[in-house]
């Protein structure tokens, strides 16, 4: 483990931690703050203004005024696209700064964020910039009614004011997935970022303003979930809520939004299966399989922590995962030598350790890992179990670096095990047999399947799940149209 007594200096410049409402930086009306804690050092990074219901009211009013004025919603699409392209450019220019903020707040490896997350966020803005002047409906000749000829067409118009509640694990990437298509469609946005990762989103607001997004079209209100988050979800001035987080909070948001029949998009996590067939190229596949378990300390909705492997190669896969786990350099996420950073906070660390103990008590075989590292910072060993699909550790989303290896005999059994879960976000298939791949894909009850690899969702393709993994889709054309209202027109002549 990297010696945290002499950490590499972090290139962090803390943005003003006030709320961003209507183009201004303002304190919370209550004067409240919350502490942002560095999970590697347990020291305070910043005191962030904690917005409440009154601040949400102000932000929604600002967003509504800007939307109704038409300064953004009726701006020519090509001009909106030009501004969003400028946002993408600024994200790339400020990648070190934004990455440092994310690393300081939630412990993701700086190297991964600066090379992966921020470029992916920029790619989302650039992708939707290209869509901004191509949002169109359909047209068709309709059958005559008596002597009257008829023509029909549809319009896609911006939905209105969008409330976005973003997670802590990939704050800038997931914010971009919500903000870029909403702004491209002409909507105004109010974001409530996670309290464990608010600073990068506040800085993002500054960059959007610098790019030319009008005052009020983008607003940020940090705060606690039960206060700011609930107020945003329940606000009658919101036309749509988009949320990424846990199923428990998703249920609450659906209930609050449903009282006024507002639209919702929910991405609620997963427990993805990695199906590894006997003809898989293990030399090529094992790095991906390990990444699916240990990347960002397993704090990824799409993590593949159910490793469902054919019994003939199970020992090889376990040995490979153990090698990756034991060779991991767990330490200061700013240190280039580290290959794994921290768990986001003490509560989540305790939760992960509790699941590890649950796995032991239920009879799973602990192969490697299973312990906290040190007593300063929230570090945990990459962990590998052998067990069965009915174990708690194989069914619950742990959101930590805990893999459970499960064996199967037949393809039918593999599919059954993969689908025996309350989640349905994504799955992995490792096989060199195209017949196997194409026969299994339609049977998996998930929104996305990766074959012989894994990675960040591409903004050109939709992302989302089913069952307890959520409602609706982000990204792709589907993600854009989710921020529009389709209007049908019948024209007689």
C-alpha positions as CSV (number, residue, x, y, z in Angstrom):
1,X,0.0,0.0,0.0
2,X,1.2,3.5,-0.8
3,X,2.5,5.4,2.3
4,X,-0.2,7.9,3.0
5,X,1.9,9.8,5.5
6,X,3.6,11.5,2.6
7,X,0.9,11.8,-0.1
8,X,1.6,13.2,-3.5
9,X,0.4,16.8,-3.4
10,X,-3.0,17.1,-5.0
11,X,-3.5,19.8,-7.6
12,X,-6.8,20.9,-6.1
13,X,-8.3,24.4,-6.3
14,X,-11.6,24.5,-4.5
15,X,-14.3,26.4,-6.3
16,X,-16.6,28.7,-4.4
17,X,-18.9,26.3,-2.6
18,X,-22.0,28.4,-2.8
19,X,-25.1,27.5,-4.8
20,X,-25.3,28.4,-8.5
21,X,-28.7,29.9,-9.1
22,X,-29.8,32.1,-12.0
23,X,-26.2,32.8,-13.0
24,X,-25.1,33.9,-9.5
25,X,-23.2,32.2,-6.7
26,X,-25.2,32.5,-3.5
27,X,-25.2,31.0,0.0
28,X,-27.9,28.7,1.2
29,X,-30.8,30.7,2.5
30,X,-30.5,28.9,5.9
31,X,-26.8,29.5,6.1
32,X,-26.2,25.7,6.5
33,X,-23.1,23.9,5.3
34,X,-22.0,20.3,5.2
35,X,-18.4,19.0,5.2
36,X,-16.9,17.3,2.1
37,X,-14.4,14.7,3.4
38,X,-11.3,13.3,1.6
39,X,-11.8,9.6,2.0
40,X,-8.0,8.9,1.7
41,X,-7.1,11.2,4.6
42,X,-10.4,11.7,6.4
43,X,-9.7,15.4,6.3
44,X,-12.2,18.1,5.3
45,X,-11.8,19.2,1.7
46,X,-14.4,22.0,1.9
47,X,-17.5,23.3,3.6
48,X,-20.2,23.2,1.0
49,X,-23.4,25.3,1.2
50,X,-26.3,23.0,2.0
51,X,-29.4,24.0,0.0
52,X,-32.9,23.3,1.2
53,X,-36.4,23.7,0.0
54,X,-36.2,27.4,-0.2
55,X,-33.1,27.2,-2.4
56,X,-34.7,24.6,-4.6
57,X,-37.7,27.0,-5.0
58,X,-35.3,29.7,-6.1
59,X,-33.4,27.5,-8.6
60,X,-36.6,26.1,-10.1
61,X,-38.0,29.6,-10.5
62,X,-34.8,30.7,-12.2
63,X,-34.9,27.7,-14.5
64,X,-38.6,28.3,-15.3
65,X,-38.1,32.0,-16.0
66,X,-35.3,31.2,-18.4
67,X,-37.2,28.4,-20.1
68,X,-40.3,30.6,-20.6
69,X,-38.3,33.5,-21.9
70,X,-37.1,31.4,-24.8
71,X,-33.5,32.7,-24.5
72,X,-32.4,29.1,-24.5
73,X,-35.5,27.0,-25.4
74,X,-36.1,28.9,-28.6
75,X,-32.5,29.6,-29.5
76,X,-31.7,28.1,-32.9
77,X,-30.4,24.5,-32.4
78,X,-27.2,25.2,-34.2
79,X,-26.4,28.0,-31.8
80,X,-27.2,25.7,-28.8
81,X,-24.9,23.1,-30.4
82,X,-22.1,25.6,-30.7
83,X,-22.3,26.5,-27.0
84,X,-22.4,22.8,-26.0
85,X,-19.3,22.1,-28.2
86,X,-17.6,24.9,-26.3
87,X,-18.6,23.2,-23.0
88,X,-16.9,20.0,-24.3
89,X,-13.8,22.0,-25.1
90,X,-13.7,23.6,-21.7
91,X,-14.1,20.2,-20.0
92,X,-11.1,18.9,-21.8
93,X,-9.1,22.0,-21.0
94,X,-10.0,21.7,-17.3
95,X,-9.7,18.0,-17.1
96,X,-6.9,18.0,-14.5
97,X,-8.8,20.4,-12.2
98,X,-12.1,18.5,-12.4
99,X,-10.3,15.2,-11.9
100,X,-8.5,16.5,-8.9
101,X,-11.8,17.6,-7.4
102,X,-13.4,14.2,-7.9
103,X,-10.4,12.4,-6.5
104,X,-10.2,14.6,-3.5
105,X,-13.9,14.2,-2.7
106,X,-14.5,10.5,-3.5
107,X,-11.2,8.7,-3.9
108,X,-11.3,7.6,-7.5
109,X,-7.9,7.2,-9.0
110,X,-6.8,10.6,-10.5
111,X,-5.3,8.8,-13.5
112,X,-8.6,7.1,-14.3
113,X,-10.6,10.3,-14.0
114,X,-8.3,12.5,-16.0
115,X,-7.9,10.0,-18.8
116,X,-11.4,8.5,-18.7
117,X,-14.2,10.2,-16.9
118,X,-13.7,13.8,-17.9
119,X,-13.0,13.0,-21.6
120,X,-16.2,10.8,-21.5
121,X,-18.2,13.7,-20.1
122,X,-16.8,16.0,-22.9
123,X,-17.8,13.3,-25.4
124,X,-21.4,13.4,-24.2
125,X,-21.6,17.2,-24.6
126,X,-20.0,17.0,-28.0
127,X,-22.3,14.2,-29.1
128,X,-25.5,16.1,-28.1
129,X,-24.2,19.3,-29.5
130,X,-24.4,17.6,-32.9
131,X,-28.1,16.7,-32.2
132,X,-29.2,20.2,-31.1
133,X,-30.3,21.3,-34.6
134,X,-31.6,17.8,-35.7
135,X,-34.5,17.3,-33.3
136,X,-37.4,16.7,-35.6
137,X,-40.7,14.9,-35.9
138,X,-42.3,12.9,-38.6
139,X,-44.7,13.8,-41.4
140,X,-47.2,11.7,-43.5
141,X,-50.1,11.9,-45.8
142,X,-53.3,10.7,-44.1
143,X,-56.4,9.1,-45.7
144,X,-59.0,11.6,-46.9
145,X,-62.1,12.0,-44.8
146,X,-64.9,12.6,-47.2
147,X,-63.9,15.5,-49.4
148,X,-61.2,16.7,-47.0
149,X,-57.6,15.9,-47.6
150,X,-55.5,15.4,-44.5
151,X,-51.8,15.7,-43.6
152,X,-50.2,14.8,-40.3
153,X,-47.0,15.6,-38.6
154,X,-45.4,15.6,-35.2
155,X,-43.3,18.1,-33.3
156,X,-40.7,17.4,-30.7
157,X,-40.5,20.3,-28.3
158,X,-38.4,20.8,-25.2
159,X,-40.0,19.3,-22.1
160,X,-39.4,22.2,-19.8
161,X,-37.6,22.3,-16.5
162,X,-35.6,19.2,-15.6
163,X,-34.5,18.2,-12.1
164,X,-31.4,16.0,-12.1
165,X,-30.1,14.2,-9.0
166,X,-26.7,12.8,-9.6
167,X,-24.5,10.1,-7.8
168,X,-21.1,10.4,-6.1
169,X,-19.3,7.6,-7.9
170,X,-19.0,9.2,-11.4
171,X,-20.3,12.7,-10.7
172,X,-19.2,14.6,-13.9
173,X,-19.8,11.7,-16.3
174,X,-23.3,11.0,-15.1
175,X,-24.1,14.7,-14.8
176,X,-23.1,15.1,-18.4
177,X,-25.4,12.2,-19.4
178,X,-28.3,14.1,-18.0
179,X,-27.3,17.7,-18.6
180,X,-26.1,17.5,-22.2
181,X,-29.2,16.0,-23.8
182,X,-31.5,18.2,-21.7
183,X,-29.8,21.4,-22.8
184,X,-29.5,20.2,-26.4
185,X,-33.3,19.7,-26.4
186,X,-33.8,23.3,-25.1
187,X,-34.7,22.4,-21.5
188,X,-33.5,24.3,-18.4
189,X,-31.9,22.2,-15.6
190,X,-31.6,22.2,-11.8
191,X,-29.0,19.7,-10.5
192,X,-28.8,18.3,-6.9
193,X,-25.4,16.6,-6.8
194,X,-24.5,14.0,-4.2
195,X,-23.2,15.4,-1.0
196,X,-20.1,13.3,-1.3
197,X,-19.2,14.8,-4.6
198,X,-20.5,18.3,-5.2
199,X,-17.4,20.4,-6.0
200,X,-16.9,19.2,-9.6
201,X,-20.5,19.9,-10.4
202,X,-20.2,23.4,-9.0
203,X,-17.2,23.9,-11.1
204,X,-19.0,22.5,-14.1
205,X,-21.7,25.2,-13.7
206,X,-18.9,27.8,-14.0
207,X,-17.7,26.3,-17.2
208,X,-21.2,26.1,-18.7
209,X,-21.6,29.8,-17.9
210,X,-18.2,30.6,-19.5
211,X,-19.3,28.7,-22.6
212,X,-22.4,30.8,-23.0
213,X,-25.2,28.9,-21.4
214,X,-27.6,31.6,-20.3
215,X,-28.2,32.5,-16.7
216,X,-30.9,30.2,-15.2
217,X,-30.6,27.5,-17.9
218,X,-28.3,25.5,-15.6
219,X,-28.5,25.7,-11.8
220,X,-26.8,23.6,-9.0
221,X,-28.1,23.2,-5.5
222,X,-25.9,21.0,-3.3
223,X,-27.5,19.7,-0.2
224,X,-28.6,16.6,1.7
225,X,-30.9,14.1,0.0
226,X,-33.8,14.2,2.5
227,X,-33.9,18.0,2.2
228,X,-32.7,19.3,-1.2
229,X,-33.2,16.1,-3.1
230,X,-36.7,15.5,-1.8
231,X,-37.7,19.1,-2.4
232,X,-36.5,18.9,-6.0
233,X,-38.3,15.5,-6.6
234,X,-41.5,16.9,-5.2
235,X,-41.4,20.3,-6.8
236,X,-44.5,21.2,-8.8
237,X,-42.4,23.4,-11.1
238,X,-40.4,20.4,-12.4
239,X,-41.5,18.7,-15.6
240,X,-39.1,15.7,-15.3
241,X,-36.9,14.1,-12.8
242,X,-33.8,12.1,-13.8
243,X,-32.0,10.2,-11.0
244,X,-29.1,7.9,-10.6
245,X,-28.8,6.1,-7.3
246,X,-30.2,3.3,-5.2
247,X,-33.6,1.5,-5.7
248,X,-34.7,2.6,-2.3
249,X,-34.3,6.3,-3.1
250,X,-35.7,5.7,-6.6
251,X,-38.9,4.4,-5.1
252,X,-39.2,7.6,-3.1
253,X,-38.5,9.8,-6.1
254,X,-41.1,7.9,-8.2
255,X,-43.7,8.4,-5.5
256,X,-43.0,12.1,-5.1
257,X,-42.9,12.7,-8.9
258,X,-45.9,10.6,-9.5
259,X,-48.2,12.8,-7.4
260,X,-48.1,15.3,-10.3
261,X,-47.6,12.7,-13.0
262,X,-44.2,14.0,-14.0
263,X,-41.9,12.1,-16.2
264,X,-39.0,10.2,-14.6
265,X,-35.9,8.4,-15.7
266,X,-34.2,6.2,-13.1
267,X,-30.9,4.4,-13.2
268,X,-30.9,2.3,-10.0
269,X,-27.8,0.2,-10.1
270,X,-27.2,-3.5,-10.8
271,X,-25.6,-6.8,-10.0
272,X,-24.3,-7.7,-13.3
273,X,-23.4,-11.3,-14.3
274,X,-20.2,-12.1,-16.1
275,X,-20.8,-15.2,-18.1
276,X,-17.6,-17.0,-18.9
277,X,-17.9,-19.9,-21.3
278,X,-15.3,-22.7,-21.7
279,X,-14.1,-21.4,-25.0
280,X,-13.3,-17.9,-23.7
281,X,-9.8,-16.6,-24.4
282,X,-8.8,-16.2,-20.7
283,X,-5.5,-14.5,-21.4
284,X,-7.5,-11.7,-23.2
285,X,-10.6,-11.9,-20.9
286,X,-9.2,-11.9,-17.4
287,X,-8.1,-8.3,-17.3
288,X,-11.6,-7.3,-18.3
289,X,-13.2,-9.7,-15.8
290,X,-11.0,-8.3,-13.1
291,X,-11.8,-4.7,-14.1
292,X,-15.5,-5.5,-14.0
293,X,-15.0,-6.4,-10.3
294,X,-12.3,-4.0,-9.0
295,X,-12.4,-0.9,-11.2
296,X,-13.1,2.2,-9.0
297,X,-13.1,-0.2,-6.0
298,X,-16.3,-1.8,-7.4
299,X,-18.2,1.4,-6.9
300,X,-19.8,1.2,-10.3
301,X,-23.4,0.5,-11.2
302,X,-22.3,-1.7,-14.1
303,X,-19.8,-3.7,-12.0
304,X,-19.8,-7.4,-12.9
305,X,-19.4,-8.9,-9.4
306,X,-21.3,-12.1,-10.2
307,X,-18.6,-14.1,-12.0
308,X,-20.6,-17.0,-13.5
309,X,-18.1,-19.4,-15.0
310,X,-18.1,-22.8,-16.6
311,X,-17.0,-25.4,-14.1
312,X,-14.2,-26.6,-16.4
313,X,-12.3,-23.3,-16.2
314,X,-13.5,-22.0,-12.8
315,X,-10.1,-22.7,-11.1
316,X,-8.3,-20.7,-13.8
317,X,-10.6,-17.8,-13.4
318,X,-10.3,-17.8,-9.6
319,X,-6.5,-17.9,-9.9
320,X,-6.5,-15.0,-12.3
321,X,-8.8,-12.9,-10.1
322,X,-6.7,-13.7,-7.1
323,X,-3.6,-12.6,-8.9
324,X,-5.1,-9.3,-9.9
325,X,-6.4,-8.7,-6.4
326,X,-3.1,-9.5,-4.7
327,X,-1.1,-7.4,-7.1
328,X,-3.4,-4.4,-6.7
329,X,-1.6,-1.3,-5.2
330,X,-4.2,0.1,-2.9
331,X,-3.3,3.6,-1.8
332,X,-3.4,7.4,-2.3
333,X,-5.6,7.9,-5.4
334,X,-3.3,10.8,-6.5
335,X,-0.3,8.5,-6.6
336,X,0.4,7.2,-10.1
337,X,1.6,4.0,-8.6
338,X,-1.8,3.2,-7.1
339,X,-4.1,0.9,-9.0
340,X,-7.0,1.1,-6.5
341,X,-8.1,4.1,-4.5
342,X,-10.6,4.4,-1.6
343,X,-14.2,3.7,-0.6
344,X,-16.2,6.9,-0.7
345,X,-16.9,7.2,3.0
346,X,-16.9,5.4,6.4
347,X,-20.5,4.3,6.1
348,X,-19.9,2.6,2.8
349,X,-16.7,1.0,4.1
350,X,-18.6,-0.4,7.0
351,X,-21.3,-1.6,4.6
352,X,-18.8,-3.5,2.4
353,X,-17.1,-5.1,5.4
354,X,-20.5,-6.1,6.7
355,X,-21.2,-7.9,3.4
356,X,-17.9,-9.6,3.5
357,X,-18.7,-10.9,7.0
358,X,-22.1,-12.0,5.7
359,X,-20.5,-14.0,2.9
360,X,-18.4,-15.8,5.4
361,X,-21.3,-16.5,7.8
362,X,-23.4,-17.9,4.9
363,X,-20.7,-20.3,3.9
364,X,-19.0,-18.7,1.0
365,X,-15.3,-19.6,0.6
366,X,-13.1,-16.5,1.1
367,X,-10.2,-16.9,-1.4
368,X,-8.4,-13.6,-0.9
369,X,-8.9,-10.2,0.7
370,X,-11.7,-9.4,3.0
371,X,-10.2,-6.8,5.3
372,X,-9.8,-3.0,5.7
373,X,-6.3,-1.7,5.0
374,X,-4.8,0.5,7.7
375,X,-6.7,2.8,10.1
376,X,-6.5,6.1,8.2
377,X,-8.6,6.5,5.1
378,X,-11.3,4.2,3.8
379,X,-9.3,1.4,2.1
380,X,-10.4,-2.2,1.6
381,X,-8.7,-5.2,0.1
382,X,-9.9,-6.5,-3.3
383,X,-11.9,-9.6,-2.3
384,X,-12.7,-12.8,-4.0
385,X,-15.3,-15.4,-2.8
386,X,-16.4,-18.8,-4.3
387,X,-20.0,-19.4,-3.6
388,X,-23.5,-19.8,-5.0
389,X,-26.0,-17.5,-6.7
390,X,-28.4,-17.5,-3.7
391,X,-25.9,-15.9,-1.3
392,X,-26.6,-12.4,-0.1
393,X,-23.2,-11.3,-1.5
394,X,-24.4,-12.6,-4.9
395,X,-27.7,-10.9,-4.8
396,X,-27.2,-7.5,-3.2
397,X,-25.4,-4.7,-4.8
398,X,-22.4,-4.3,-2.5
399,X,-20.8,-1.4,-4.4
400,X,-17.4,-2.5,-3.3
401,X,-14.5,-4.7,-4.7
402,X,-16.1,-8.0,-3.8
403,X,-16.3,-10.7,-6.5
404,X,-18.4,-13.9,-6.1
405,X,-17.4,-16.8,-8.4
406,X,-20.3,-19.1,-9.3
407,X,-20.0,-22.2,-11.5
408,X,-22.4,-23.6,-14.1
409,X,-22.5,-26.7,-16.2
410,X,-24.7,-25.8,-19.2
411,X,-25.6,-22.7,-21.2
412,X,-29.2,-22.9,-20.0
413,X,-28.0,-23.0,-16.4
414,X,-25.8,-20.0,-17.0
415,X,-28.7,-18.0,-18.4
416,X,-30.9,-19.0,-15.5
417,X,-28.3,-17.9,-13.0
418,X,-27.7,-14.6,-14.8
419,X,-31.4,-13.8,-14.7
420,X,-32.0,-14.9,-11.1
421,X,-31.6,-11.4,-9.7
422,X,-33.9,-8.4,-9.0
423,X,-31.6,-6.2,-11.2
424,X,-31.4,-5.9,-14.9
425,X,-28.9,-3.3,-15.9
426,X,-26.1,-5.0,-17.8
427,X,-24.3,-8.3,-18.4
428,X,-21.0,-9.6,-19.8
429,X,-20.4,-12.5,-22.1
430,X,-16.9,-14.0,-22.7
431,X,-16.8,-16.5,-25.5
432,X,-15.1,-17.0,-28.9
433,X,-18.2,-18.8,-30.2
434,X,-20.5,-16.4,-32.1
435,X,-23.3,-18.9,-32.0
436,X,-23.2,-19.0,-28.2
437,X,-23.0,-15.2,-28.0
438,X,-25.9,-14.6,-30.3
439,X,-28.1,-17.3,-28.7
440,X,-27.4,-15.9,-25.1
441,X,-27.8,-12.2,-25.7
442,X,-31.6,-12.3,-26.4
443,X,-32.2,-14.4,-23.3
444,X,-30.5,-12.0,-20.8
445,X,-33.0,-9.7,-19.0
446,X,-30.8,-6.6,-19.1
447,X,-30.5,-3.3,-20.9
448,X,-26.9,-3.7,-22.1
449,X,-24.6,-6.6,-22.9
450,X,-20.9,-6.4,-23.3
451,X,-19.1,-9.1,-25.3
452,X,-15.4,-9.9,-24.6
453,X,-14.9,-6.6,-22.9
454,X,-16.3,-3.7,-20.8
455,X,-16.1,0.0,-20.6
456,X,-17.9,3.4,-20.2
457,X,-21.2,3.5,-22.1
458,X,-20.9,5.4,-25.4
459,X,-23.1,8.5,-25.7
460,X,-24.3,7.3,-29.1
461,X,-26.0,4.3,-27.6
462,X,-28.8,4.1,-25.0
463,X,-28.0,3.1,-21.4
464,X,-30.4,1.9,-18.8
465,X,-32.0,-1.2,-17.3
466,X,-35.1,-3.0,-16.3
467,X,-36.7,-4.3,-13.1
468,X,-34.9,-2.9,-10.0
469,X,-32.3,-1.3,-12.2
470,X,-34.6,1.5,-13.3
471,X,-37.0,3.0,-15.8
472,X,-36.2,4.6,-19.2
473,X,-33.0,5.2,-21.0
474,X,-30.2,7.7,-21.0
475,X,-27.8,8.4,-23.9
476,X,-28.3,7.8,-27.5
477,X,-31.3,9.2,-29.4
478,X,-33.6,7.7,-26.7
479,X,-31.8,9.8,-24.1
480,X,-32.3,13.0,-26.1
481,X,-36.0,12.3,-26.9
482,X,-36.6,11.7,-23.2
483,X,-36.2,15.5,-22.7
484,X,-38.8,16.3,-25.4
485,X,-42.6,16.3,-25.6
486,X,-44.0,14.8,-28.8
487,X,-47.0,16.7,-30.2
488,X,-49.2,15.4,-33.0
489,X,-50.9,17.7,-35.5
490,X,-53.7,16.7,-37.9
491,X,-54.1,19.2,-40.7
492,X,-57.2,19.2,-43.0
493,X,-57.2,21.1,-46.3
